[in-house]
């Protein structure tokens, strides 16, 4: 993509080049990820990127991961072999122990290892959704989850949100219209893209709605362990555990990508017992099993006891970067840019304000020429996007570059509005 290219959402997929190949009908509404399309720019010399949702390499526990990989390869005949679909038993045990320490009591038999949490979302969609089923999501929502549900040919309905989370009125309206969701997809802690955290009262209300209407909740939790301010809240899955009716309706997904390393591609689902057999069959069809060597390395790392100490490092790192970016934006934009203040995770959600506000895609075109980048907010909406909104990731930019990045953003805005 050239810096002056059209940065609006890409057109729907069509034929493969000039070849007369008919693609599956489910691809008709699919679009390339706006974020993935931008990643090539992040590698340009001198670029300051607030775009990608990548964890900071400064947070990788490199020496400990090298030891974990060496320990794994000490038994190479096992590490390099095919594995079991459910996941390596030692890793399932370690993940169950980790989840239990975080407040969600589960056993190894409740855990299905996936190839990243993206596969976990896809697997749940294949498990539960038929074409035309309604999936309710927060608006705005995680871009890659939107893609999964569209590929499943579901009706994706965005729920307006308030300060506590998705508004209950939106869910009730779907019921009243005869469109009760089959699935409710939620990211309660430090959501991507907004960084928002759902209140305890809203978690409880959503859970009660699910019980009343037999709606399955997929609780996606990639960021919950990365809280650097405020008090931790219980997961929806842990709230559901006290009531068998509720526990049967909540699926919990998580990943090591943000807290250990994304290249391991280790995600997992905590599933109600009745769903595990079918989920295993689906995963067999997808990839037989996640890579054995990565699973064993992750198990060695979790078994080393390093993760809790490393999380303290990550929390300080991201808190300092978040504070530095917010301060720099305030200094260069003042009231021209509204920006939230998340208690964890990796993202700020912002929008241009005032009579001179322009579309974020137009701003981005100018920003790329100023060697700075972000993601326009419209990429995260199912419909009716806010064109003045944008997502800024503070994870990979060092604090001493935040001021320069904000200065370039303001210069790009001036360029865009002048044009």
ChimeraX attribute file (.defattr): number of C-alpha atoms within 10 A of each C-alpha:
attribute: neighborCount
match mode: 1-to-1
recipient: residues
	/A:1	10
	/A:2	10
	/A:3	16
	/A:4	12
	/A:5	8
	/A:6	13
	/A:7	20
	/A:8	13
	/A:9	14
	/A:10	14
	/A:11	10
	/A:12	11
	/A:13	13
	/A:14	14
	/A:15	11
	/A:16	10
	/A:17	7
	/A:18	6
	/A:19	7
	/A:20	8
	/A:21	10
	/A:22	9
	/A:23	12
	/A:24	7
	/A:25	9
	/A:26	13
	/A:27	15
	/A:28	15
	/A:29	14
	/A:30	17
	/A:31	15
	/A:32	14
	/A:33	14
	/A:34	20
	/A:35	17
	/A:36	12
	/A:37	12
	/A:38	20
	/A:39	14
	/A:40	10
	/A:41	20
	/A:42	19
	/A:43	11
	/A:44	11
	/A:45	8
	/A:46	10
	/A:47	16
	/A:48	26
	/A:49	25
	/A:50	25
	/A:51	26
	/A:52	22
	/A:53	21
	/A:54	16
	/A:55	22
	/A:56	19
	/A:57	11
	/A:58	13
	/A:59	20
	/A:60	18
	/A:61	17
	/A:62	13
	/A:63	9
	/A:64	15
	/A:65	20
	/A:66	13
	/A:67	15
	/A:68	22
	/A:69	20
	/A:70	14
	/A:71	15
	/A:72	24
	/A:73	16
	/A:74	11
	/A:75	11
	/A:76	12
	/A:77	9
	/A:78	14
	/A:79	19
	/A:80	14
	/A:81	10
	/A:82	13
	/A:83	18
	/A:84	15
	/A:85	20
	/A:86	25
	/A:87	24
	/A:88	20
	/A:89	18
	/A:90	15
	/A:91	25
	/A:92	22
	/A:93	19
	/A:94	19
	/A:95	28
	/A:96	20
	/A:97	18
	/A:98	17
	/A:99	17
	/A:100	14
	/A:101	11
	/A:102	15
	/A:103	15
	/A:104	21
	/A:105	15
	/A:106	21
	/A:107	16
	/A:108	18
	/A:109	15
	/A:110	21
	/A:111	26
	/A:112	24
	/A:113	32
	/A:114	28
	/A:115	21
	/A:116	21
	/A:117	23
	/A:118	20
	/A:119	21
	/A:120	27
	/A:121	26
	/A:122	19
	/A:123	19
	/A:124	21
	/A:125	22
	/A:126	17
	/A:127	16
	/A:128	14
	/A:129	18
	/A:130	14
	/A:131	13
	/A:132	13
	/A:133	19
	/A:134	21
	/A:135	25
	/A:136	25
	/A:137	26
	/A:138	23
	/A:139	21
	/A:140	25
	/A:141	23
	/A:142	21
	/A:143	18
	/A:144	17
	/A:145	18
	/A:146	24
	/A:147	19
	/A:148	20
	/A:149	23
	/A:150	23
	/A:151	19
	/A:152	20
	/A:153	21
	/A:154	22
	/A:155	20
	/A:156	21
	/A:157	21
	/A:158	21
	/A:159	21
	/A:160	16
	/A:161	16
	/A:162	10
	/A:163	11
	/A:164	15
	/A:165	23
	/A:166	23
	/A:167	17
	/A:168	16
	/A:169	12
	/A:170	16
	/A:171	22
	/A:172	14
	/A:173	12
	/A:174	16
	/A:175	13
	/A:176	10
	/A:177	8
	/A:178	9
	/A:179	15
	/A:180	19
	/A:181	23
	/A:182	21
	/A:183	25
	/A:184	21
	/A:185	21
	/A:186	24
	/A:187	27
	/A:188	29
	/A:189	28
	/A:190	25
	/A:191	27
	/A:192	24
	/A:193	27
	/A:194	26
	/A:195	24
	/A:196	24
	/A:197	20
	/A:198	20
	/A:199	16
	/A:200	18
	/A:201	11
	/A:202	18
	/A:203	23
	/A:204	15
	/A:205	14
	/A:206	22
	/A:207	22
	/A:208	15
	/A:209	16
	/A:210	21
	/A:211	20
	/A:212	11
	/A:213	12
	/A:214	17
	/A:215	22
	/A:216	22
	/A:217	27
	/A:218	25
	/A:219	23
	/A:220	27
	/A:221	19
	/A:222	23
	/A:223	23
	/A:224	22
	/A:225	20
	/A:226	22
	/A:227	23
	/A:228	20
	/A:229	12
	/A:230	9
	/A:231	8
	/A:232	14
	/A:233	15
	/A:234	17
	/A:235	22
	/A:236	27
	/A:237	26
	/A:238	18
	/A:239	18
	/A:240	21
	/A:241	16
	/A:242	10
	/A:243	10
	/A:244	10
	/A:245	14
	/A:246	23
	/A:247	22
	/A:248	20
	/A:249	21
	/A:250	27
	/A:251	20
	/A:252	23
	/A:253	27
	/A:254	26
	/A:255	27
	/A:256	20
	/A:257	19
	/A:258	21
	/A:259	23
	/A:260	23
	/A:261	21
	/A:262	16
	/A:263	10
	/A:264	19
	/A:265	22
	/A:266	26
	/A:267	25
	/A:268	27
	/A:269	26
	/A:270	27
	/A:271	24
	/A:272	17
	/A:273	12
	/A:274	10
	/A:275	17
	/A:276	18
	/A:277	10
	/A:278	11
	/A:279	21
	/A:280	21
	/A:281	14
	/A:282	17
	/A:283	24
	/A:284	15
	/A:285	10
	/A:286	13
	/A:287	13
	/A:288	16
	/A:289	20
	/A:290	26
	/A:291	22
	/A:292	19
	/A:293	22
	/A:294	21
	/A:295	27
	/A:296	23
	/A:297	23
	/A:298	26
	/A:299	22
	/A:300	22
	/A:301	24
	/A:302	20
	/A:303	16
	/A:304	13
	/A:305	10
	/A:306	13
	/A:307	17
	/A:308	13
	/A:309	9
	/A:310	15
	/A:311	18
	/A:312	14
	/A:313	15
	/A:314	26
	/A:315	20
	/A:316	15
	/A:317	19
	/A:318	27
	/A:319	21
	/A:320	16
	/A:321	23
	/A:322	27
	/A:323	15
	/A:324	19
	/A:325	26
	/A:326	18
	/A:327	15
	/A:328	20
	/A:329	22
	/A:330	15
	/A:331	13
	/A:332	17
	/A:333	16
	/A:334	11
	/A:335	13
	/A:336	17
	/A:337	18
	/A:338	15
	/A:339	20
	/A:340	15
	/A:341	15
	/A:342	24
	/A:343	20
	/A:344	25
	/A:345	33
	/A:346	30
	/A:347	27
	/A:348	26
	/A:349	20
	/A:350	20
	/A:351	21
	/A:352	21
	/A:353	14
	/A:354	9
	/A:355	7
	/A:356	8
	/A:357	16
	/A:358	18
	/A:359	19
	/A:360	27
	/A:361	23
	/A:362	20
	/A:363	24
	/A:364	25
	/A:365	22
	/A:366	25
	/A:367	24
	/A:368	23
	/A:369	16
	/A:370	22
	/A:371	20
	/A:372	25
	/A:373	29
	/A:374	24
	/A:375	25
	/A:376	28
	/A:377	25
	/A:378	24
	/A:379	27
	/A:380	26
	/A:381	19
	/A:382	21
	/A:383	13
	/A:384	10
	/A:385	14
	/A:386	17
	/A:387	18
	/A:388	20
	/A:389	24
	/A:390	26
	/A:391	27
	/A:392	26
	/A:393	27
	/A:394	30
	/A:395	28
	/A:396	22
	/A:397	19
	/A:398	17
	/A:399	20
	/A:400	11
	/A:401	15
	/A:402	23
	/A:403	18
	/A:404	15
	/A:405	24
	/A:406	23
	/A:407	19
	/A:408	22
	/A:409	26
	/A:410	19
	/A:411	15
	/A:412	24
	/A:413	24
	/A:414	14
	/A:415	16
	/A:416	18
	/A:417	14
	/A:418	7
	/A:419	7
